[in-house]
Amino acid sequence: MNSSDHDMKPKAGILARRRTRLMAAVFGLGVAGAVAGNFVVMPSVTPAFAQTQSQVVQPGFADIVQKVRPAVVSIKVKTETDANASASDDDNGGGPANPFEFFFNGPGGGGNMQPGRPRKQFGMALGSGFFISADGYVVTNNHVVDHAKEVDVVTDGGKTYTAKVIGVDPKTDLALLKVQDDAGKFPFVELEMQNEPRVGDWVLAVGNPYGLGGTVTAGIVSARGRDLNNSTYNDFLQIDAPVNRGNSGGPTFDLSGRVIGVNTAIYSPSGGSIGIGFAIPAETVSRVVSQLKSDGQVTRGYIGVQIQPVNQDIADSIGLKKAAGALIADVTKNGPAAKAGLQSGDAITAVNGKEVADSRELARAIADVKPGETADLTVWRDGKEQSIKVETSKLPGDKQLADARSLQDDDTGGKSSLAGLGVELAPAAAVAGAGKAGVVVTDVDPGSPASESLRPGDVILDIAGKPVSNVREVREILSSAKADSKRTVLLRVKNNDGLHFVALPIGKA
């Protein structure tokens, strides 16, 4: 072997290795049908895998944000309140004890401290809002503009306008503002009134957290129909898009760029966002804003009844097939319901042909009937359904309602135990402060059938729709119910919480 042959062998080896690497590269490219020696090159799955990956990647929200953000504004409010009142207002400063927090940057500092003059506290509140029309109408929260002396609206572009408060509705925490100049030039967004948001739908929250302005966060609808602080006229959406102080009054958008809710509160043991926010649904916003725009206030229908939910025990007691609707615990004297013939013990199951699921839904349905109009109520009474028409009146203020209940309470005047039920009773007339009617629960055995329904101090006004004034009458009614194979009887009870019905189990007595 000469030297040239010896030199050629390494070169041949190098070429062979290069060829091997080249063939591997061919495999990697996935050339279909290529053949190399004993190896058949099959189509690669890599491009298809990459395509699948690109299909599941969620596109960004930039196009939607670009479309809607110009309509979202920051709101600056100069406030004036009594110093004593402000000091106790959880929303206007320190951290609230209630974890359900109306979140905005409340007023702080300052105040008129001159001797001999009423002390006033001045401050600045920051919130959010959005234009709903080109001529400058802005929606925000009532608690953002509460106690406002001056209101300024700052656009996404940084321009500031003076705004007037057109009207507020504390019961739904909504307010309507109107910019005072440049009418007809404002970008605006619309409320989503066609498609109800579903749990799991994407949402975008835009607002002014901590005064930063124009901030966008994303999340989903976490739940619907949330009850917040026993709000009768609201049915909140729960979202997990992060919202904080200053987001109050800002919009929650769906992916079409329509407003599905107005951010109003968060659940926050710490005072900051933990991903549980609440928004007023667009349907409520539309209804309230329409009245504020036309009348400057919201008027609601009223029929004059005290109601409570129908649970399964109550449904069984009155013969309803399902636990739905609302039970009338009391009827206001000379009110619309009393004039129409409604009675305590009636269960209202529908309003104007639309079923109501519970007492909150009934309250909202009646509120939506304009004062002076007639509500057609479907009522369950004495084991059968009937229709009763009630002409609504205007919902009185809170003080008027309290006064009416107080007047009604004035009209309502030996101990004995009920074997097997674990409860001791006495005539109300014999117990100081119990009134003139009914029997008073003086003692309840823990763990007894009555312990889940009654407490000492409760006044039982009637049983199974029959008034009682002594223990003998109670025994007679219970004996009759047992003879009819009833498992429970319905009691109308008065206590510190007002009038309500409870179902008392008697099957084991």
Secondary structure as UniProt FT lines:
FT   HELIX           3..29
FT   TURN            32..33
FT   STRAND          35..36
FT   TURN            37..38
FT   STRAND          39..40
FT   HELIX           46..56
FT   HELIX           62..68
FT   HELIX           69..71
FT   STRAND          72..82
FT   HELIX           83..87
FT   TURN            90..91
FT   STRAND          100..101
FT   TURN            115..116
FT   STRAND          120..131
FT   TURN            134..135
FT   STRAND          137..140
FT   HELIX           142..145
FT   TURN            146..147
FT   STRAND          148..154
FT   TURN            156..157
FT   STRAND          160..169
FT   TURN            170..173
FT   STRAND          174..179
FT   TURN            183..184
FT   TURN            199..200
FT   STRAND          202..207
FT   HELIX           209..211
FT   STRAND          215..226
FT   TURN            229..230
FT   TURN            232..233
FT   STRAND          236..239
FT   TURN            245..246
FT   TURN            248..249
FT   STRAND          251..253
FT   TURN            255..256
FT   STRAND          259..267
FT   STRAND          277..281
FT   HELIX           282..295
FT   STRAND          301..302
FT   STRAND          305..309
FT   HELIX           312..318
FT   STRAND          326..331
FT   TURN            333..334
FT   HELIX           336..340
FT   TURN            344..345
FT   STRAND          347..351
FT   TURN            352..353
FT   STRAND          354..355
FT   HELIX           359..367
FT   TURN            371..372
FT   STRAND          374..381
FT   TURN            382..383
FT   STRAND          384..391
FT   STRAND          393..394
FT   HELIX           398..409
FT   TURN            410..411
FT   STRAND          416..418
FT   TURN            419..422
FT   STRAND          423..427
FT   HELIX           428..430
FT   TURN            432..433
FT   STRAND          439..444
FT   TURN            446..447
FT   HELIX           449..452
FT   TURN            456..457
FT   STRAND          459..463
FT   TURN            464..465
FT   STRAND          466..467
FT   HELIX           471..483
FT   TURN            484..485
FT   STRAND          488..495
FT   TURN            496..497
FT   STRAND          498..505
FT   TURN            507..508
//
